[in-house]
Amino acid sequence: MLWQYRSDPSHILEPEEVELNPNLSYDEEPVQILDWEVKRLRNKNVPLVKVLWRNHKVEEATWEPEATMRE
């Protein structure tokens, strides 16, 4: 059974400002490295880092090759 919604000012979320480029894209900026691991691929080890990006939630963190994060 559904209840009727009652408006509450505490339910309003303020959006974060995102700086857009002229072509309506934006640059991703890493904020923090959350974790790291080494992935074994046949005879090669690939170091990976879990990156938290600006304007994203922790749940949206991605695994990236460690070498690309050093650039």
C-alpha positions, 0 to 999 in steps of 0.5 A: 500500500502506498502513502501520499508523499508530504513535501519536506525541505530536508529532501531537497538535494543541492546539485554540485557545480560541474565546470563544462567545456565549450563542447559540453564535456567535462574533464575527469579528475582523480580525487583519491586512490581507494584500493590497489591490487595486482591482476595476473594475466597469463604470464603478466602482472598488471597493477591496478588502482581503484580511483575515486573521481571528482563529482562521482560517488564512492560506488562509481569508483573505477579500477584503472591501470596504475601506469595511466594514473602516474601521467 
